Amino acid sequence: MRNVLFKTMVGVGVVTAVASGCTNTQPGTPSATADATGQTSSETTPSSTNDYGAPRVTSPLDGTPFLTKPCAVLTVTQLQPLNVPASGKPDTDSPLARSSGPGCTWSNVDTGTGIGFGFLSGNKNGLSDTYRGRDRFKGYFEPTNVEGYPAVFNDPSDFRAKGSCNITVGISDTLTFRVSWDEGRAGLTSCDRAKQVASMVIQTIRSGG
């Protein structure tokens, strides 16, 4: 499998983590955040007056039980038709996982098919942090929804024509997750697949696993 999936997952995780400002503040209070040049500015947290255009989550889900077991967001039954192994490779302790959030990957080395999943728990303002950093997503930034939850197809680079697509979904106003799909071949169905997998993740979280 190409390393596009890995690059996409890392790029999206880092970009959205930077966008969050990594601050600990009380809701509605001004906070000092660093921009891309390292300069700080005073802004108001999205939870009070500015959501940066991100839709609010009206029926939040509790994803916290899966933070320690990110591979459990997809069941064996769900994975079977996706042509990837039933067992994923969890990542809960790497530098990326500690800064952006835990994740899991499933890869079929024979076909080049791969799924990447990650909670963006480092973004304390949920999808608002992704929208705040939307200018960094030069590849594409296209709002959508999954199972009634606000989402956006987004990536710093555009590999969709090569069979790779990323989607970020808000399941509460404080927690998002991302899904990357890599078909291992040129094609235009990767975003449909990414959205399908995101739908499965929501169904699993909703059911409690």
Secondary structure, 3 states (H helix, E strand, C coil): CCCHHHHHHHHHHHHHHHHCCCCCCCCCCEEEEECCCCCEEEEECCCCCCCCCCCCCCCCCCCHHHCCCHHHHCCHHHHHHHCCCCCCEEECCCHHHHHCCCEEEEEECCCCEEEEEEECCCCCCCHHHHHHCHHHCCCEEEEEEECCEEEEEEECCCCCCECEEEEEEECCCCCEEEEEEECCCCECCHHHHHHHHHHHHHHHHHHCC
